[in-house]
């Protein structure tokens, strides 16, 4: 049993996940493994407090953006790593400033500035910046558009679809205003029938068994329709 299957078994037994679909359970399990993988690969976490800080950051960022590639996962890991290091420096500086005669470690202040710039760059790469600009909105829209188009290509003809973002199923109600009416070639009133196929049958290009398979009926039905409907059409 691989890690994902083990995690699925654990998630499916948890009280908060009762009633969820197998696909939802699987997605939760994959998210859990992804979080643990990122947290386990961090460089700068040295105690439980920093691990809790990193875990909360990771949960926050994953709720704001979905990871599309291994590259984005690595970028997110770097972001959390750098933020943990920056938090450590902040705590050290706060301790120094609280002393009676605080000495200002200028190298750490400079490092804090550098780390802050790195964080901004990494957030921008992941689309996590808080700037209210059109670029971020457009990027997110294009990601959703790509996912939707891929799903449409894979599920063409089906009007029950799944949202690529929230994973829930919904139905597309088709607008019939622009549709053009045409004669349905598979029925004559309520009878299953196609004149062209019976012409091919009469010409010997299709046999009785092949006709029955095409229409999904018995050979007796084909014989009956041939004798009572097709011949009347032909002679009428």
VENZIUR-V990544 format. One record per residue. N is the residue number from 0. RES is the residue in three letters. PHI is phi in degrees with one decimal (none if undefined). PSI is psi in whole degrees, 0 to 359 (NA if undefined). BURIAL is b if it has 16 or more other C-alpha atoms within 10 Angstrom, else e. Layout:
# VENZIUR-V990544
n: [N	N]
res: [RES	RES]
phi: [PHI	PHI]
psi: [PSI	PSI]
burial: [BURIAL	BURIAL]
This chain:
# VENZIUR-V990544
n: [0	1	2	3	4	5	6	7	8	9	10	11	12	13	14	15	16	17	18	19	20	21	22	23	24	25	26	27	28	29	30	31	32	33	34	35	36	37	38	39	40	41	42	43	44	45	46	47	48	49	50	51	52	53	54	55	56	57	58	59	60	61	62	63	64	65	66	67	68	69	70	71	72	73	74	75	76	77	78	79	80	81	82	83	84	85	86	87	88	89	90	91	92	93	94	95	96	97	98	99	100	101	102	103	104	105	106	107	108	109	110	111	112	113	114	115	116	117	118	119	120	121	122	123	124	125	126	127	128	129	130	131	132	133	134	135	136	137	138	139	140	141	142	143	144	145	146	147	148	149	150	151	152	153	154	155	156	157	158	159	160	161	162	163	164	165	166	167	168	169	170	171	172	173	174	175	176	177	178	179	180	181	182	183	184	185	186	187	188	189	190	191	192	193	194	195	196	197	198	199	200	201	202	203	204	205	206	207	208	209	210	211	212	213	214	215	216	217	218	219	220	221	222	223	224	225	226	227	228	229	230	231	232	233	234	235]
res: [UNK	UNK	UNK	UNK	UNK	UNK	UNK	UNK	UNK	UNK	UNK	UNK	UNK	UNK	UNK	UNK	UNK	UNK	UNK	UNK	UNK	UNK	UNK	UNK	UNK	UNK	UNK	UNK	UNK	UNK	UNK	UNK	UNK	UNK	UNK	UNK	UNK	UNK	UNK	UNK	UNK	UNK	UNK	UNK	UNK	UNK	UNK	UNK	UNK	UNK	UNK	UNK	UNK	UNK	UNK	UNK	UNK	UNK	UNK	UNK	UNK	UNK	UNK	UNK	UNK	UNK	UNK	UNK	UNK	UNK	UNK	UNK	UNK	UNK	UNK	UNK	UNK	UNK	UNK	UNK	UNK	UNK	UNK	UNK	UNK	UNK	UNK	UNK	UNK	UNK	UNK	UNK	UNK	UNK	UNK	UNK	UNK	UNK	UNK	UNK	UNK	UNK	UNK	UNK	UNK	UNK	UNK	UNK	UNK	UNK	UNK	UNK	UNK	UNK	UNK	UNK	UNK	UNK	UNK	UNK	UNK	UNK	UNK	UNK	UNK	UNK	UNK	UNK	UNK	UNK	UNK	UNK	UNK	UNK	UNK	UNK	UNK	UNK	UNK	UNK	UNK	UNK	UNK	UNK	UNK	UNK	UNK	UNK	UNK	UNK	UNK	UNK	UNK	UNK	UNK	UNK	UNK	UNK	UNK	UNK	UNK	UNK	UNK	UNK	UNK	UNK	UNK	UNK	UNK	UNK	UNK	UNK	UNK	UNK	UNK	UNK	UNK	UNK	UNK	UNK	UNK	UNK	UNK	UNK	UNK	UNK	UNK	UNK	UNK	UNK	UNK	UNK	UNK	UNK	UNK	UNK	UNK	UNK	UNK	UNK	UNK	UNK	UNK	UNK	UNK	UNK	UNK	UNK	UNK	UNK	UNK	UNK	UNK	UNK	UNK	UNK	UNK	UNK	UNK	UNK	UNK	UNK	UNK	UNK	UNK	UNK	UNK	UNK	UNK	UNK	UNK	UNK	UNK	UNK	UNK	UNK]
phi: [none	-83.1	-59.1	-64.5	-63.5	-63.6	-66.5	-60.8	-63.2	-66.2	-62.5	-66.8	-91.4	-75.9	-57.3	-69.7	-104.8	-64.4	91.0	-82.6	-71.8	-55.8	-69.9	-64.2	-60.0	-63.0	-63.8	-63.8	-62.0	-63.7	-62.2	-60.7	-64.2	-64.5	-61.7	-64.3	-63.5	-67.8	-62.6	-72.3	-102.0	-69.5	-94.2	-100.7	-77.5	-120.7	-145.0	-64.1	-64.0	-68.7	-65.7	-65.3	-59.7	-65.1	-63.9	-64.5	-61.2	-61.6	-61.0	-62.9	-70.1	-68.5	-74.9	-95.4	-154.7	-95.6	-83.9	-98.2	-155.8	-62.4	-60.7	-66.9	-63.0	-64.8	-65.1	-65.2	-60.3	-61.3	-60.4	-63.6	-58.2	-66.1	-67.6	-63.4	-63.6	-64.9	-63.7	-63.7	-65.3	-60.8	-62.8	-63.7	-64.6	-61.6	-64.6	-65.0	-67.0	-77.4	-72.9	-60.4	-123.9	-65.6	-102.2	-89.1	-77.1	-61.1	-64.0	-74.0	-62.7	-64.4	-64.5	-62.6	-64.0	-62.9	-63.5	-63.2	-66.0	-61.8	-62.0	-61.1	-64.1	-66.6	-63.2	-64.7	-61.5	-91.7	71.7	-102.1	-68.2	-92.8	-66.9	-88.1	-118.1	-71.2	-61.2	-62.9	-62.0	-65.5	-60.2	-63.4	-62.2	-64.9	-63.0	-65.2	-62.7	-62.1	-61.6	-66.1	-65.4	-62.9	-65.6	-62.2	-64.1	-77.6	-125.1	-58.6	93.9	-101.7	-99.8	-101.6	-127.4	-115.9	-65.3	-67.6	-93.7	-98.7	72.5	-85.1	-83.5	-148.6	-110.1	-90.5	-85.2	-78.8	-85.1	-90.2	-62.4	-93.0	-77.0	-109.4	-74.7	-148.0	-70.1	-79.9	-82.6	-107.9	-138.5	-123.9	58.4	-104.0	-90.7	-73.5	-162.9	-147.4	-61.5	-63.1	-66.1	-69.9	-65.3	-64.9	-65.3	-64.9	-79.5	82.6	-84.6	-131.4	-96.0	-62.0	-66.1	-63.8	-62.6	-63.0	-66.9	-60.2	-84.4	72.0	-131.2	-84.2	-65.4	-62.9	-64.0	-62.1	-61.0	-62.1	-66.3	-62.6	-74.3	-101.4	-115.1	-62.6	-63.3	-65.8	-59.8	-67.3	-88.8	-83.4]
psi: [127	175	320	315	321	317	323	318	319	312	321	338	352	138	319	348	5	135	353	152	159	325	320	318	316	318	320	317	317	319	317	315	321	317	313	323	316	313	323	343	5	148	323	1	123	347	176	325	317	325	320	317	315	320	317	319	314	315	319	313	323	333	340	340	142	144	127	344	169	325	316	324	317	322	319	320	316	318	310	319	312	322	325	316	319	321	322	317	320	316	320	316	320	321	318	318	335	350	160	315	77	137	130	110	94	329	325	325	317	319	323	319	317	315	322	321	319	318	317	317	316	320	321	321	325	0	29	4	149	9	134	68	163	333	313	316	317	320	313	320	317	325	313	322	317	315	318	318	321	318	321	319	322	337	33	137	347	131	4	115	168	133	125	345	307	353	6	149	144	164	135	120	118	136	117	2	323	4	148	130	143	157	134	119	5	3	149	104	246	6	138	119	144	113	320	320	323	332	318	323	316	326	358	10	343	140	177	317	320	320	318	321	315	316	345	35	184	162	331	322	317	315	316	312	324	314	321	339	307	315	324	320	316	321	347	NA]
burial: [e	e	e	e	e	e	b	b	e	e	b	b	e	e	e	e	e	e	e	e	e	e	e	b	b	b	e	b	b	b	e	e	e	e	b	e	e	b	b	e	e	b	e	b	b	e	e	e	e	b	b	e	e	b	b	e	b	b	e	e	b	e	e	e	e	e	e	e	e	e	e	e	b	e	b	b	b	b	b	b	b	b	b	b	b	b	e	e	b	e	e	e	b	e	e	e	e	e	e	e	e	e	e	e	e	e	e	e	e	e	e	b	e	e	b	e	e	b	b	e	e	b	b	e	e	b	b	b	e	e	e	e	e	e	e	b	e	e	e	e	e	e	e	e	e	e	e	b	e	e	e	e	e	e	e	e	e	e	e	e	b	e	e	b	e	e	e	e	e	e	e	e	e	e	e	e	e	e	e	e	e	e	e	e	e	e	e	e	e	e	e	e	b	e	b	e	b	b	e	e	b	e	e	e	e	e	e	b	e	e	b	b	e	e	b	e	e	e	b	e	e	b	e	e	b	b	e	e	e	b	e	e	e	e	e	e]
